Every structure is written in C-alpha cells, then in structure tokens.
Amino acid sequence: MGFGSRALNGPQAVREQTKDAQALFEQRYWDLVGKFAEHGFNIEMYSKVKDFTQEIALVPISAREGEGIQDLLAVVIGLAERYLEDKLTDIEGAGEGTVLEMKEERGALWEKPSM
C-alpha cells in the first residue's frame, strides 16, 4: 500500500461505492456465479463461505486502489494452512523467489528494487 492508502477490506470497499458502482458489482458478481455454475462450480463472496471444500471464495480486489489485497492474502494463507498443512515444512536458510513482472514508474512512492 502506498502512502495515504486506506486499504479497505472487500465488503467495506463495496459499501463505500456509489449506488451505480454497487449495482455494477452485483451484476458482474451474478454473471460470474452463473458462468461458474455452468461448469459445476459454486462461488460465494469469501466472507460468506461456510465450507471452502464446497464453494470457491470470490475475493474482490483493486490493485490500483489497494483494496481487498489483504483479504486475498488472508484467504490464501488460511486455505494453505488448513488444507496444505501436511505439505508445509520448516526450512532453514534464505528463501528464493522470482520476479514475474517489474515496471518502474516515475513519481511512484516505492523504492527501486535492488537486483
């Protein structure tokens, strides 16, 4: 999150939108529900999922506004801890990662990564 980011969670962010934006969100949400149902999948807003083995959690995010990112991370981490516990290991030493995409923007509040 950049300086001044409010970092709202998904339900808060939706409630703070205009009525038109909320209606558009609802329309797109139900379109997604229908498309997933055509393929035999049930989706539900992550905050309403009762059984993660039966429903796919939908986590609305806006990378531009920084909203919902923390919710997405919480859901992914929670699911990993719950369903991948036997695959989690405690490894000592430095971790490794791969940068998939990097773009430098003028005026951005982020420091340039050291490579």
TORMAR-440479 format. One line per 2 residues: number of its first residue (from 1); their letters; for each residue x, y, z of N, C-alpha, C. Coordinates in Angstrom, 2 decimals. Each point is the difference from the previous one (the first is absolute). Last residue first. Layout:
N
NUM> a> X Y Z X Y Z X Y Z ~ ...
END
This chain:
115
115> ms> 18.59 -5.30 -7.42 0.13 -1.31 -0.65 1.43 -0.42 0.00 ~ -3.71 3.57 2.60 1.41 -0.28 -0.31 0.08 -1.41 -0.55
113> pk> -4.29 3.61 -0.23 0.56 -1.24 0.56 1.46 -0.16 -0.39 ~ -2.53 4.73 0.71 0.40 -0.88 -1.08 0.61 -1.26 0.60
111> ew> -3.71 2.72 2.70 1.43 0.05 -0.29 0.29 -0.97 -1.12 ~ -4.79 2.52 0.62 0.76 -1.20 0.31 1.47 0.23 -0.30
109> la> -3.80 2.95 -0.88 0.52 0.13 1.37 0.84 -1.20 0.42 ~ -0.77 2.36 -5.06 -0.53 -1.03 0.89 0.66 0.13 1.36
107> gr> 1.07 2.62 -3.96 -0.86 0.56 1.02 -0.61 -1.02 0.93 ~ 1.49 -1.83 -4.61 0.46 1.28 0.53 -1.00 0.50 1.03
105> ee> 0.85 -5.23 -1.12 -0.88 1.12 -0.30 0.55 1.26 0.63 ~ 1.46 -5.38 -1.63 0.39 1.18 0.75 -0.89 1.15 -0.42
103> km> -0.60 -5.56 0.08 -0.15 1.21 -0.80 0.36 1.18 0.89 ~ -0.01 -5.83 -0.39 0.48 1.17 0.72 -0.11 1.19 -0.94
101> el> -1.34 -5.67 0.81 -0.20 1.22 -0.77 0.50 1.17 0.83 ~ 0.70 -4.48 1.43 -0.68 -0.29 -1.25 -0.16 1.23 -0.88
99> vt> 3.58 -1.81 3.90 -0.78 1.18 -0.35 -0.62 -0.27 -1.36 ~ 1.57 -3.63 3.87 0.17 0.45 -1.37 -0.89 1.21 -0.23
97> ge> 2.60 -2.74 4.50 -1.20 0.45 -0.69 0.35 0.45 -1.40 ~ 1.89 -2.63 5.03 0.21 0.40 -1.38 -1.32 0.44 -0.59
95> ga> 2.46 -0.40 5.31 -1.01 -0.41 -0.96 0.36 0.49 -1.39 ~ 3.37 -1.27 4.31 -0.62 1.04 -0.80 -1.03 -0.58 -0.96
93> ge> 1.01 -2.72 4.55 0.79 0.64 -1.05 -0.81 1.01 -0.77 ~ -2.14 -4.45 2.34 0.93 1.01 0.48 0.77 0.59 -1.17
91> id> -5.07 -2.32 0.45 1.29 -0.06 -0.67 0.87 1.13 0.53 ~ -4.71 -2.89 1.04 0.81 1.06 0.57 1.40 -0.13 -0.59
89> tl> -4.94 -1.49 -2.21 1.20 -0.44 0.70 0.74 1.21 0.51 ~ -5.11 -1.88 -2.20 0.81 1.11 0.50 1.20 -0.55 0.76
87> kd> -3.54 -2.74 -1.80 1.04 0.32 -0.97 0.90 1.16 0.44 ~ -3.82 -1.57 2.49 0.93 -1.13 -0.07 1.13 0.25 -1.00
85> el> -3.51 3.24 0.48 0.81 -0.09 1.21 1.03 -1.13 -0.07 ~ -3.54 1.94 -3.09 1.34 -0.41 -0.43 0.94 -0.19 1.18
83> yr> -4.63 1.46 0.41 -0.05 -1.13 -0.91 1.36 -0.48 -0.49 ~ -0.64 3.69 3.26 -1.02 -1.00 0.30 0.16 -1.25 -0.85
81> ea> 2.85 3.82 -0.61 0.21 -0.56 1.34 -0.96 -1.13 0.29 ~ -0.54 2.33 -4.05 1.26 -0.75 -0.01 0.25 -0.65 1.36
79> lg> -3.69 2.88 -0.40 -0.23 -1.25 -0.72 1.26 -0.86 -0.03 ~ 0.36 4.29 1.92 -0.88 -0.85 0.79 -0.26 -1.34 -0.66
77> iv> 2.42 3.25 -2.39 0.80 -0.53 1.12 -0.84 -0.93 0.86 ~ -2.22 2.21 -3.51 0.99 -0.94 -0.54 0.82 -0.62 1.13
75> va> -3.09 3.37 1.20 -0.69 -1.20 -0.49 1.01 -1.04 -0.48 ~ 1.68 4.20 1.32 -0.53 -0.73 1.15 -0.69 -1.29 -0.42
73> ll> 1.54 2.96 -3.38 1.11 -0.66 0.69 -0.49 -0.83 1.18 ~ -3.18 2.59 -2.22 0.47 -1.07 -0.87 1.14 -0.76 0.66
71> dq> -1.54 3.83 2.17 -0.99 -1.07 0.09 0.43 -1.20 -0.84 ~ 2.55 3.95 -0.18 0.23 -0.68 1.27 -1.00 -1.14 0.19
69> ig> -0.52 2.71 -3.80 1.24 -0.78 -0.10 0.24 -0.78 1.29 ~ -3.63 3.23 -0.83 -0.25 -1.42 -0.10 1.25 -0.86 -0.07
67> eg> 0.45 5.04 -1.48 -1.11 -0.52 0.80 -0.15 -1.50 -0.23 ~ 2.96 3.50 -2.09 0.55 -0.69 1.16 -1.06 -0.58 0.91
65> er> -0.23 2.44 -4.41 -0.40 0.69 1.23 0.58 -0.65 1.25 ~ 1.03 -1.87 -4.26 0.18 1.44 -0.18 -0.29 0.75 1.30
63> as> -0.81 -4.64 -0.35 1.42 0.27 0.17 0.27 1.50 -0.10 ~ -4.44 -2.63 1.46 0.42 1.05 -0.92 1.47 0.27 0.28
61> ip> -3.91 -4.28 0.98 1.17 0.83 0.31 0.15 1.10 -1.03 ~ -3.50 -4.34 2.12 0.16 1.17 -0.86 1.20 0.85 0.43
59> vl> -1.25 -5.31 0.50 0.60 1.09 0.76 0.17 1.20 -0.93 ~ -2.68 -5.08 0.49 0.22 1.13 -0.87 0.49 1.16 0.85
57> ai> -0.08 -5.65 0.60 -0.07 1.34 0.61 0.34 1.07 -1.03 ~ -2.27 -5.06 -0.47 1.19 0.77 -0.37 -0.18 1.41 0.54
55> eq> -2.20 -4.78 1.95 -0.21 1.27 -0.68 1.35 0.66 -0.31 ~ -0.32 -4.25 2.24 -1.19 -0.05 -0.84 -0.21 1.26 -0.83
53> tf> 3.50 -0.69 3.28 0.13 -1.18 -0.86 -1.16 -0.10 -0.98 ~ 0.31 3.41 3.39 0.93 0.28 -1.10 0.25 -1.23 -0.88
51> dk> -4.15 1.72 3.15 0.81 -1.20 -0.19 0.89 0.20 -1.23 ~ -2.70 3.57 1.51 -0.12 -0.82 1.20 0.91 -1.24 -0.08
49> vk> -0.19 5.31 -2.22 0.26 -1.43 -0.23 -0.06 -0.75 1.32 ~ -0.37 4.87 -0.73 -1.23 -0.78 0.23 0.21 -1.50 -0.19
47> sy> 3.34 3.49 -0.74 -0.47 0.25 1.37 -1.25 -0.81 0.34 ~ 1.99 -0.06 -4.41 0.87 -0.66 0.98 -0.51 0.17 1.43
45> me> -3.31 -0.14 -4.19 0.89 1.01 0.57 0.78 -0.63 1.15 ~ -1.56 -3.41 -3.61 -0.65 0.85 1.01 1.02 1.03 0.45
43> in> -1.07 -4.37 -3.91 0.84 1.05 0.55 -0.83 0.85 0.95 ~ 0.05 -5.19 -2.58 -0.73 0.96 0.82 0.98 1.05 0.49
41> fg> -0.06 -3.58 -4.49 0.67 0.58 1.16 -0.92 0.98 0.71 ~ -0.66 -2.54 -4.32 -0.14 -0.83 1.19 0.68 0.53 1.25
39> he> -0.54 1.99 -4.54 1.08 -0.99 0.02 -0.01 -0.84 1.28 ~ -3.13 3.51 -0.72 -0.07 -0.74 -1.26 1.04 -1.11 -0.05
37> af> 0.03 3.13 3.56 -1.01 -1.05 0.18 -0.15 -0.84 -1.26 ~ 2.79 3.84 -0.06 0.62 -1.09 0.75 -0.97 -1.16 0.16
35> kg> -1.66 3.85 -2.06 1.03 -0.61 -0.85 0.69 -1.16 0.71 ~ -3.21 2.59 2.44 -0.61 -0.78 -1.08 1.02 -0.72 -0.85
33> vl> 1.54 2.95 3.33 -0.66 -1.14 0.64 -0.60 -0.91 -1.07 ~ 1.78 4.09 -1.47 1.03 -0.98 0.35 -0.60 -1.25 0.64
31> dw> -2.89 3.57 -0.88 0.48 -0.55 -1.27 1.05 -1.08 0.25 ~ -1.47 2.46 3.67 -0.97 -1.03 -0.39 0.32 -0.59 -1.37
29> yr> 2.77 3.51 1.54 0.08 -1.12 0.95 -0.95 -1.11 -0.45 ~ -0.14 4.08 -2.30 1.16 -0.82 -0.39 0.17 -1.21 0.91
27> qe> -3.45 3.04 1.05 -0.25 -0.59 -1.31 1.15 -0.92 -0.41 ~ 0.51 2.51 3.96 -0.99 -1.07 0.17 -0.27 -0.70 -1.33
25> fl> 2.77 3.80 -0.13 0.67 -1.10 0.70 -0.95 -1.18 0.14 ~ -1.80 3.92 -1.72 0.88 -0.62 -0.98 0.74 -1.19 0.61
23> aq> -2.62 2.62 2.86 -0.87 -0.74 -0.92 0.83 -0.72 -1.05 ~ 2.25 2.86 2.96 -0.48 -1.18 0.71 -0.88 -0.86 -0.90
21> ad> 1.45 4.12 -1.68 1.13 -0.93 0.09 -0.41 -1.27 0.72 ~ -3.17 3.46 -0.19 0.25 -0.53 -1.35 1.12 -1.03 0.02
19> kt> -0.93 2.35 3.97 -1.07 -0.97 -0.29 0.20 -0.62 -1.38 ~ 4.43 1.71 2.35 -1.27 0.62 -0.38 -1.02 -1.10 -0.28
17> qe> 3.86 -1.29 3.44 -0.13 0.38 -1.40 -1.33 0.72 -0.24 ~ 1.55 -2.10 4.17 0.36 1.41 -0.16 -0.09 0.48 -1.45
15> rv> -0.83 -4.60 1.33 -0.99 0.86 0.66 0.28 1.48 -0.21 ~ 3.13 -3.23 -1.58 -1.24 -0.05 -0.78 -1.04 0.94 0.60
13> aq> 4.03 -0.53 2.35 0.23 0.72 -1.25 -1.26 0.03 -0.85 ~ -0.01 -2.55 3.97 0.04 1.44 0.30 0.11 0.80 -1.29
11> pg> 0.27 -4.74 -0.34 -1.36 0.47 0.31 -0.05 1.50 0.32 ~ 4.42 -1.85 -0.90 -0.97 -0.10 -1.10 -1.39 0.50 0.33
9> nl> 3.95 2.14 2.82 -0.25 -1.38 -0.38 -1.13 -0.02 -1.03 ~ 3.51 4.15 0.46 -1.27 -0.53 0.48 -0.10 -1.48 -0.34
7> ar> 3.75 3.79 -0.23 0.02 -1.46 0.08 -1.27 -0.57 0.63 ~ 1.99 4.66 -0.97 -0.95 -0.33 1.06 -0.11 -1.51 0.20
5> sg> 4.20 3.39 -1.76 -0.95 -1.04 -0.38 -0.91 -0.35 1.17 ~ 3.88 3.14 -0.13 -1.36 0.50 -0.02 -1.05 -1.03 -0.40
3> fg> 4.83 -1.02 -1.54 -0.26 1.02 1.01 -1.43 0.49 -0.15 ~ 0.64 -4.79 -1.99 0.74 1.24 -0.07 -0.38 0.94 1.12
1> m> -0.05 -5.52 -0.26 -0.84 1.17 0.00 0.88 1.24 0.00
END
